[in-house]
C-alpha cells in the first residue's frame, strides 16, 4: 500500500494546533486524531494484489483504494 505520511503529519499538526488554540477536551482530541488516521488509511492505494481463485489468478494493480 502507498500511504501519504506527509498528509497524516499535516492533519495531526493542524489538529494539535486547533486543540491548543480552542482548548479541546481529551475526547475531542482523540476523535480528531482517529479521524486523521482513518483518512490516512482509507486513502492508501492498493498496489499489486493477487488473489488465487480456483480457476485463475485475479490481479489488481494501482487502481483500487481501501474501503
C-alpha positions, 0 to 999 in steps of 0.5 A: 500500500502507498500511504501519504505520511506527509498528509497524516503529519499535516492533519495531526499538526493542524489538529494539535494546533486547533486543540491548543488554540480552542482548548479541546477536551481529551475526547475531542482530541482523540476523535480528531486524531482517529479521524486523521488516521482513518483518512490516512488509511482509507486513502492508501492505494492498493498496489499489486494484489493477487488473489488465487481463485480456483480457476485463475489468478485475479490481479489488481494493480494501482487502481483500487483504494481501501474501503 
